[in-house]
């Protein structure tokens, strides 16, 4: 199953190609680390993130990033890391939540964060 | 340019394929409509969203969704719509912000929302 809704390709002067994010269900997570200036803790957290998402087959697409530093009043730049993972459907998301690698990520990483904020979105 | 970081394909019993979200820069927007139960206003807003993103070539991938109804303490389900668009880089995002179709979307739609929350994330 591929994504349903998105920007259709149109004639492009920029030459970019546009496509839906794969999967109908998108899971967006923001992490605020306790020590966002500690480079060793950042590296550990990044490794933990990258290691676990690479092992979970339910994930259709992923993004691991950090605040981009855009400065507008509507933008929250206070978080340390952003994880976006998409799934074909809610069942796959639910299986991801229970997956041993995801559970291990939480166990290995939860001491590093002080806050987690999640938004789950399903294609309209 | 394609995405850099993501879940690598691994042997899969589920048969899913995993890939990075296209582009290094991801722009995540949550909208709280003034009248989230008004079906006409919802439809108008969805149309406005879909019409404008389909015309902007800078967008590499997109998702338009609504709260998935996952009920966990860390999940914010209060928003009405989620827009995720990704770009190759910050310059393309900045051009998107200034794009006439994006400006028209804001003009046509801002009366419908009471709150907008943005998170911009760049691949680490």
Interface residues (C-beta under 8 A of the other chain):
Chain A: X3 X5 X6 X7 X8 X10 X11 X12 X13 X14 X16 X17 X18 X19 X20 X21 X22 X24 X25 X26 X28 X30 X46 X50 X53 X54 X55 X56 X57 X58 X59 X60 X61 X62 X63 X64 X65 X66 X67 X68 X69 X70 X72 X74 X75 X76 X77 X79 X81 X82 X84 X85 X86 X88 X90 X92 X93 X116 X117 X118 X119 X120 X121 X122 X123 X124
Chain B: X3 X5 X6 X7 X8 X10 X11 X12 X13 X14 X16 X17 X18 X19 X20 X21 X22 X24 X25 X26 X28 X30 X46 X50 X53 X54 X55 X56 X57 X58 X59 X60 X61 X62 X63 X64 X65 X66 X67 X68 X69 X70 X72 X74 X75 X76 X77 X79 X81 X82 X84 X85 X86 X88 X90 X92 X93 X116 X117 X118 X119 X120 X121 X122 X123 X124
